[in-house]
């Protein structure tokens, strides 16, 4: 099968966000199975480029709106950016229709990247389309208060809902997201295939000797340093635990933007410089070792619509997870078995959960083993890719009927 994956972020050049990670995982899994894989993504230097990776994946990169070399201009609004990016994709997609002839195109919902192509799709440039429901804008607005009411929310949800309705197939990274989209956009719930976030369980695996670090109780956070991810709550909880665990270490891995400076300042003000380490962004090749050095992974996000990639990575490395009760997290973390669930934005509850795991070696080891087993049985890329390919096949069948209908008009 010729598979075209479309996602603005794709490692290593644009390595940020769960959509980019999941696209990378899918691309490599498909390639290993012998499929012809193409990825259309955003460049980080304003140039068009094409390269074939060591895995045999062909990656095409296009400039983001306003970044094309020699034609730079400022883009101030998210709504304009979304419209500009989907339009930038259209000529490259049309070219790939002629040169590659994909059997299926896979777009993410966030960014509504498939909007322009789906509006312009006709019998002469027709390819089956699957939209992956990863982070619907309407869900973020309803549960996290972002984006606020205004042009971006109006335009973004219109683009997103249009792409969802015109797609031939839908996959959702959690039942929580599938339920929301079915209700919000009037989609048949049975038509949405739930395919959980996947993890490379070979690259992300426990330490060989089962020993994670040199003795310091270590809490790990990985992700964007945004209030919505709960990183401030983790810091508050760790500071509360310092009297009980004087050498506790909170390691925070994420881009040096957002709350990075505020977190460092708060640690200094509390006299806890030695207890907090901000590593900056950590690439895929170093991430597994970071997880293996932790006793517990903690990300009590305000709301995770889907199953966060970081939860799957931590569990695959045999690390218990503390997450919040909101959204799709309970679909990843089994309370009391692979980790603990706490209310969002509750530092006292997080401190209690951390204390329970850090203070009980037997519980921590039991949870770590159970987490690894769950990662292998539910979230491994091998299991997930079979479901994705099944979704593609069903979408292709539905698409043929749509295309035949379009040809009769």
BELVENPE-V803939 format. One record per residue. N is the residue number from 1. RES is the residue in three letters. PHI is phi in degrees with one decimal (none if undefined). PSI is psi in degrees with one decimal (none if undefined). D_LAST is the distance of its C-alpha to the last C-alpha in Angstrom with 2 decimals. Layout:
n->(N,N)
res->(RES,RES)
phi->(PHI,PHI)
psi->(PSI,PSI)
d_last->(D_LAST,D_LAST)
This chain:
n->(1,2,3,4,5,6,7,8,9,10,11,12,13,14,15,16,17,18,19,20,21,22,23,24,25,26,27,28,29,30,31,32,33,34,35,36,37,38,39,40,41,42,43,44,45,46,47,48,49,50,51,52,53,54,55,56,57,58,59,60,61,62,63,64,65,66,67,68,69,70,71,72,73,74,75,76,77,78,79,80,81,82,83,84,85,86,87,88,89,90,91,92,93,94,95,96,97,98,99,100,101,102,103,104,105,106,107,108,109,110,111,112,113,114,115,116,117,118,119,120,121,122,123,124,125,126,127,128,129,130,131,132,133,134,135,136,137,138,139,140,141,142,143,144,145,146,147,148,149,150,151,152,153,154,155,156,157,158,159,160,161,162,163,164,165,166,167,168,169,170,171,172,173,174,175,176,177,178,179,180,181,182,183,184,185,186,187,188,189,190,191,192,193,194,195,196,197,198,199,200,201,202,203,204,205,206,207,208,209,210,211,212,213,214,215,216,217,218,219,220,221,222,223,224,225,226,227,228,229,230,231,232,233,234,235,236,237,238,239,240,241,242,243,244,245,246,247,248,249,250,251,252,253,254,255,256,257,258,259,260,261,262,263,264,265,266,267,268,269,270,271,272,273,274,275,276,277,278,279,280,281,282,283,284,285,286,287,288,289,290,291,292,293,294,295,296,297,298,299,300,301,302,303,304,305,306,307,308,309,310,311,312,313,314,315,316,317,318,319,320,321,322,323,324,325,326,327,328,329,330,331,332,333,334,335,336,337,338,339,340,341,342,343,344,345,346,347,348,349,350,351,352,353,354,355,356,357,358,359,360,361,362,363,364,365,366,367,368,369,370,371,372,373,374,375,376,377,378,379,380,381,382,383,384,385,386,387,388,389,390,391,392,393,394,395,396,397,398,399,400,401,402,403,404,405,406,407,408,409)
res->(UNK,UNK,UNK,UNK,UNK,UNK,UNK,UNK,UNK,UNK,UNK,UNK,UNK,UNK,UNK,UNK,UNK,UNK,UNK,UNK,UNK,UNK,UNK,UNK,UNK,UNK,UNK,UNK,UNK,UNK,UNK,UNK,UNK,UNK,UNK,UNK,UNK,UNK,UNK,UNK,UNK,UNK,UNK,UNK,UNK,UNK,UNK,UNK,UNK,UNK,UNK,UNK,UNK,UNK,UNK,UNK,UNK,UNK,UNK,UNK,UNK,UNK,UNK,UNK,UNK,UNK,UNK,UNK,UNK,UNK,UNK,UNK,UNK,UNK,UNK,UNK,UNK,UNK,UNK,UNK,UNK,UNK,UNK,UNK,UNK,UNK,UNK,UNK,UNK,UNK,UNK,UNK,UNK,UNK,UNK,UNK,UNK,UNK,UNK,UNK,UNK,UNK,UNK,UNK,UNK,UNK,UNK,UNK,UNK,UNK,UNK,UNK,UNK,UNK,UNK,UNK,UNK,UNK,UNK,UNK,UNK,UNK,UNK,UNK,UNK,UNK,UNK,UNK,UNK,UNK,UNK,UNK,UNK,UNK,UNK,UNK,UNK,UNK,UNK,UNK,UNK,UNK,UNK,UNK,UNK,UNK,UNK,UNK,UNK,UNK,UNK,UNK,UNK,UNK,UNK,UNK,UNK,UNK,UNK,UNK,UNK,UNK,UNK,UNK,UNK,UNK,UNK,UNK,UNK,UNK,UNK,UNK,UNK,UNK,UNK,UNK,UNK,UNK,UNK,UNK,UNK,UNK,UNK,UNK,UNK,UNK,UNK,UNK,UNK,UNK,UNK,UNK,UNK,UNK,UNK,UNK,UNK,UNK,UNK,UNK,UNK,UNK,UNK,UNK,UNK,UNK,UNK,UNK,UNK,UNK,UNK,UNK,UNK,UNK,UNK,UNK,UNK,UNK,UNK,UNK,UNK,UNK,UNK,UNK,UNK,UNK,UNK,UNK,UNK,UNK,UNK,UNK,UNK,UNK,UNK,UNK,UNK,UNK,UNK,UNK,UNK,UNK,UNK,UNK,UNK,UNK,UNK,UNK,UNK,UNK,UNK,UNK,UNK,UNK,UNK,UNK,UNK,UNK,UNK,UNK,UNK,UNK,UNK,UNK,UNK,UNK,UNK,UNK,UNK,UNK,UNK,UNK,UNK,UNK,UNK,UNK,UNK,UNK,UNK,UNK,UNK,UNK,UNK,UNK,UNK,UNK,UNK,UNK,UNK,UNK,UNK,UNK,UNK,UNK,UNK,UNK,UNK,UNK,UNK,UNK,UNK,UNK,UNK,UNK,UNK,UNK,UNK,UNK,UNK,UNK,UNK,UNK,UNK,UNK,UNK,UNK,UNK,UNK,UNK,UNK,UNK,UNK,UNK,UNK,UNK,UNK,UNK,UNK,UNK,UNK,UNK,UNK,UNK,UNK,UNK,UNK,UNK,UNK,UNK,UNK,UNK,UNK,UNK,UNK,UNK,UNK,UNK,UNK,UNK,UNK,UNK,UNK,UNK,UNK,UNK,UNK,UNK,UNK,UNK,UNK,UNK,UNK,UNK,UNK,UNK,UNK,UNK,UNK,UNK,UNK,UNK,UNK,UNK,UNK,UNK,UNK,UNK,UNK,UNK,UNK,UNK,UNK,UNK,UNK,UNK,UNK,UNK,UNK,UNK,UNK,UNK,UNK,UNK,UNK,UNK,UNK,UNK,UNK,UNK,UNK,UNK,UNK,UNK,UNK,UNK,UNK,UNK,UNK,UNK)
phi->(none,-93.9,-115.1,-112.4,-100.1,-116.0,-161.3,-57.4,-103.6,-151.3,-64.7,-91.6,-64.2,-123.4,-96.8,-150.3,92.0,-67.0,-63.8,-61.7,-63.0,-66.3,-64.5,-61.7,-60.8,-63.8,-57.5,-71.2,-66.0,-62.8,-61.3,-64.5,-83.5,96.6,-78.6,-87.5,-113.9,-126.0,-126.2,-111.8,-140.2,-95.0,-87.0,-113.7,-133.8,80.2,-113.1,-77.0,-153.0,-138.2,-147.7,-105.2,-78.9,-60.8,-82.1,83.6,-92.0,-91.8,-112.4,-107.6,-124.7,-120.7,-66.9,-78.4,-54.7,87.2,-105.4,-62.2,-57.7,86.5,-132.8,-67.3,-158.7,-76.5,-115.9,-92.1,-113.6,-63.6,-62.4,-64.5,-64.0,-58.4,-63.1,-64.9,-70.1,-64.5,-70.1,-61.5,-69.9,-58.1,-64.0,-70.0,-64.5,-63.0,-64.7,-69.2,-61.1,-80.7,-90.2,-105.4,63.9,-62.4,-77.9,-157.2,-117.2,-113.8,-109.6,-83.8,-73.6,-66.7,96.0,47.0,-64.7,-85.9,-56.7,-66.0,-63.4,-66.7,-67.2,-96.9,-66.6,-140.9,-53.5,-81.9,-135.8,-95.5,-138.0,-60.0,-124.6,-115.5,-108.5,-88.7,-86.6,-112.7,-154.5,-58.3,-61.5,-62.1,-66.8,-62.3,-65.3,-70.6,-102.5,-121.9,74.8,-135.9,-74.9,-70.4,-53.8,157.6,-61.8,-62.7,-63.2,-63.4,-68.5,-62.8,-69.3,-64.3,-62.4,-63.0,-66.5,-64.7,-62.1,-63.8,-69.8,-85.8,-66.7,-87.2,-152.4,-130.7,-121.5,-125.3,-85.7,-163.0,-65.7,-58.3,-69.1,-59.5,-63.0,-63.2,-64.0,-60.2,-75.8,-70.9,-109.9,67.4,-94.3,-61.9,-59.3,-67.9,-84.9,-102.1,-87.5,-83.6,-126.5,-64.7,-51.8,-111.6,-141.1,-77.6,-73.8,-86.4,-71.1,-100.3,-147.3,-64.3,-61.0,-56.8,-92.3,76.4,-98.8,-91.4,-159.7,-85.6,128.4,-69.5,-64.5,-120.0,-108.2,-117.7,-124.7,-128.8,150.8,-66.7,-85.3,-121.2,-56.5,-65.1,-84.8,84.1,-66.2,-66.4,-64.9,-61.9,-60.6,-57.3,-64.6,-64.8,-62.4,-66.4,-89.2,-58.1,-60.3,-84.6,-128.0,-58.2,-101.8,-58.0,-124.4,-103.1,-103.5,-114.5,-113.1,-176.1,-55.5,-79.0,-152.0,66.1,-90.5,-53.0,-64.4,-63.8,-64.3,-63.4,-65.7,-65.6,-64.9,-63.2,-61.4,-88.4,67.3,-115.6,-53.3,-74.8,-101.5,-129.2,-126.9,-100.7,-87.5,76.8,-65.8,-119.5,-73.1,-55.9,-68.0,-101.1,-61.8,-55.5,-66.3,-62.3,-63.4,-64.8,-86.2,-102.0,-86.5,-154.0,-102.1,-135.7,-148.8,-81.2,-60.5,-56.4,-164.9,-112.7,-62.2,-108.7,-91.1,-64.5,-56.4,-63.5,-64.4,-66.0,-64.2,-62.9,-63.9,-61.9,-87.5,74.3,-111.9,-60.3,-121.1,-110.3,-133.8,-94.9,-77.8,-85.0,70.5,-90.7,-57.0,-61.6,-75.5,-98.5,-97.6,-87.6,-54.0,78.1,-114.4,-106.1,165.8,-132.6,-111.0,-132.0,-63.9,-66.7,54.6,-132.8,-62.9,-64.6,-66.1,-65.0,-60.1,-64.6,-66.5,-61.7,-61.5,-61.8,-79.8,-66.9,-89.1,-135.2,-59.1,-64.2,-63.7,-62.2,-68.0,-62.1,-64.7,-61.0,-67.0,-66.0,-64.2,-62.2,-62.8,-68.3,-61.0,-68.6,-84.3,-115.4,-112.3,-65.1,-61.0,-61.8,-70.3,-69.8,-66.9,-62.1,-68.5,-64.2,-62.5,-62.7,-64.1,-60.6,-61.6,-66.5,-65.6,-62.1,-63.3,-64.3,-65.2,-59.7,-66.8,-63.4,-65.1,-61.5,-65.4,-65.6,-68.9,-82.1,-75.8)
psi->(139.5,115.2,127.8,115.2,128.5,123.8,130.9,-39.5,127.9,121.3,155.3,-17.4,-41.6,70.1,80.8,138.1,153.0,-30.9,-42.2,-43.1,-45.4,-35.8,-41.8,-45.1,-46.2,-45.3,-46.4,-36.5,-43.0,-43.9,-40.8,-27.9,-1.9,6.4,153.6,114.9,131.6,141.1,128.3,117.5,-174.8,143.0,164.8,11.3,9.3,9.3,150.9,138.5,157.8,133.6,150.8,123.0,171.8,-26.5,0.0,15.3,129.4,121.2,122.1,134.2,136.8,153.7,149.6,161.5,127.1,-5.1,-2.7,128.7,129.4,-10.3,34.1,142.4,154.3,138.6,113.2,-29.2,145.7,-36.8,-43.9,-37.7,-47.5,-46.2,-42.6,-39.8,-43.4,-32.8,-39.2,-32.5,-30.6,-49.3,-35.4,-37.5,-41.4,-39.1,-41.7,-28.4,-37.0,-39.0,-32.7,-43.3,60.6,145.7,-25.1,145.3,132.4,113.8,150.6,156.6,-44.7,126.2,-16.0,46.0,-25.1,1.6,-54.2,-43.0,-43.6,-34.2,-32.3,-3.8,131.2,170.9,-26.6,-17.4,46.6,129.4,142.5,140.7,132.0,133.9,125.6,121.8,102.2,-43.8,73.8,135.2,-38.5,-37.3,-42.2,-41.9,-41.1,-39.5,-18.3,-5.5,13.8,136.7,154.2,160.1,137.0,-166.5,-43.9,-45.4,-43.1,-50.4,-44.8,-45.1,-32.2,-46.9,-45.1,-48.3,-35.2,-46.0,-39.8,-44.3,-32.3,-13.4,154.7,-20.7,152.4,133.8,143.6,141.1,8.1,155.9,-31.1,-46.0,-41.2,-43.4,-42.3,-48.2,-40.4,-42.8,-44.3,-40.7,8.1,33.6,142.5,119.0,-33.5,-18.7,-4.1,117.9,123.4,115.4,107.0,157.4,140.2,163.3,144.3,97.4,-6.8,-44.7,-40.3,101.2,160.5,161.8,146.0,-44.3,3.0,-0.6,126.5,-36.1,-175.2,9.9,-26.2,132.6,119.2,125.2,134.0,136.8,131.4,130.0,-176.8,137.7,71.5,149.7,-35.1,-21.5,-7.1,12.6,-34.1,-36.8,-39.7,-45.0,-46.2,-43.2,-43.0,-40.5,-35.2,-28.4,-5.3,-39.3,-33.4,-33.8,80.8,-29.9,18.5,143.7,124.7,115.1,121.9,116.8,116.1,165.2,144.2,64.9,-175.0,-122.0,7.8,-52.5,-39.8,-41.0,-42.9,-41.1,-40.7,-37.6,-42.6,-45.3,-29.8,1.5,29.4,29.4,-40.0,-10.7,-6.8,128.6,119.0,113.3,-13.7,-170.9,136.3,123.4,167.1,-36.8,-24.1,-13.2,-45.3,-41.5,-34.0,-44.0,-42.9,-20.9,-1.0,148.9,-31.2,142.6,135.1,119.6,78.1,68.1,150.6,-40.7,121.9,109.7,-41.0,-162.7,110.0,136.9,-38.7,-32.1,-43.2,-40.4,-44.3,-46.3,-38.4,-29.3,8.7,32.1,126.2,150.1,135.9,120.1,178.6,163.5,-5.6,145.9,-138.5,-1.1,-41.3,-16.1,-18.3,-50.1,119.4,113.2,126.3,-5.2,-55.4,-1.1,-159.9,147.0,137.1,157.9,147.4,150.2,47.0,88.2,-34.9,-42.6,-39.2,-43.0,-40.8,-41.3,-42.5,-44.5,-40.8,-41.0,-45.5,-29.3,1.7,97.0,-42.8,-43.4,-43.1,-43.4,-39.6,-46.3,-39.5,-42.3,-41.5,-36.1,-43.3,-43.6,-39.0,-39.5,-41.9,-41.7,-25.7,-39.5,3.2,146.0,-32.9,-43.1,-40.0,-36.9,-32.3,-40.9,-38.6,-45.3,-36.9,-39.7,-40.5,-45.9,-42.4,-37.9,-38.9,-41.9,-45.9,-36.1,-37.9,-40.6,-41.3,-42.3,-42.1,-39.2,-40.3,-35.4,-23.5,-14.9,none)
d_last->(28.94,28.07,28.14,27.59,29.41,28.99,31.87,33.86,37.12,38.11,41.79,44.08,43.15,41.35,42.93,42.61,40.97,39.85,36.28,37.79,40.17,37.57,35.34,38.47,39.33,35.92,35.80,39.26,38.76,35.61,37.49,40.47,38.35,37.25,33.73,32.74,32.68,31.59,32.26,30.97,33.43,35.38,38.41,41.74,42.93,40.23,39.39,36.51,37.82,37.08,39.52,39.75,41.87,44.58,42.28,39.84,37.22,35.64,35.66,33.93,35.15,33.88,35.87,35.43,34.68,37.74,39.42,38.27,41.52,42.43,39.83,41.24,40.86,41.39,38.58,40.20,37.67,35.80,32.67,32.70,33.41,30.48,28.09,29.89,29.90,26.21,25.64,28.37,26.66,23.37,24.79,26.73,23.84,21.84,25.03,25.49,22.00,23.26,26.87,26.80,23.39,24.01,23.12,23.05,23.67,26.03,26.31,28.95,28.26,31.22,30.36,26.61,26.41,22.85,21.62,20.68,19.10,16.91,15.80,15.11,13.64,10.66,10.15,13.11,15.43,14.68,17.76,18.49,20.26,23.25,24.96,28.69,30.13,33.47,34.44,32.05,33.16,33.15,35.50,37.83,38.03,38.77,41.37,42.87,42.60,40.74,38.89,40.40,38.33,37.01,34.39,34.13,33.63,31.06,29.04,29.61,28.60,25.42,24.49,25.68,23.94,20.55,21.03,22.22,19.31,16.68,18.88,18.48,22.22,25.18,28.82,31.70,35.22,36.79,36.26,37.34,34.35,31.92,33.39,33.17,29.51,28.56,30.53,29.83,26.06,25.25,24.31,25.22,28.58,28.24,25.24,27.59,29.83,33.27,34.53,37.78,38.99,40.61,43.86,45.40,48.25,50.10,50.32,50.89,53.74,57.18,60.24,61.94,65.20,63.67,65.49,63.36,65.79,69.44,70.18,68.77,66.55,63.22,60.18,56.97,54.06,51.12,48.26,47.49,50.58,48.97,50.42,47.39,48.29,51.72,53.81,56.23,56.78,57.63,60.13,61.74,62.08,63.67,66.12,67.15,67.91,70.13,73.38,72.59,71.10,72.81,71.20,67.65,65.00,61.59,59.49,56.43,53.88,51.23,50.38,53.25,51.48,50.84,53.89,55.75,58.52,58.92,59.34,61.94,63.82,63.89,65.27,67.96,68.92,69.41,71.53,69.01,68.21,69.30,67.03,63.72,62.09,58.99,57.73,54.83,51.58,52.06,49.80,48.46,51.31,53.94,52.29,53.36,57.02,56.70,55.54,58.29,60.91,59.96,61.40,58.54,55.17,54.60,51.51,51.52,48.41,47.71,44.35,42.51,39.08,38.78,41.30,42.89,43.25,46.91,47.72,46.45,48.37,51.54,51.40,50.79,54.01,55.88,56.22,56.16,53.67,54.21,51.04,50.21,49.17,46.13,42.51,41.72,45.16,46.52,43.85,45.60,49.25,50.97,53.66,57.15,55.96,54.18,55.16,55.52,53.25,54.53,53.35,51.73,54.07,57.17,59.66,62.28,60.00,58.96,62.65,63.44,60.73,61.87,65.47,64.66,63.05,65.41,68.45,67.77,67.63,66.94,64.03,62.54,62.80,61.39,58.39,57.87,57.81,55.46,53.16,53.05,52.28,49.42,47.97,48.16,46.79,44.00,43.18,43.83,41.07,41.25,40.38,37.68,35.90,35.45,33.62,31.44,30.49,29.69,27.35,25.67,25.23,23.69,21.29,20.27,19.59,17.47,15.59,14.73,13.07,11.07,10.19,9.19,6.87,5.42,5.55,3.80,0.00)
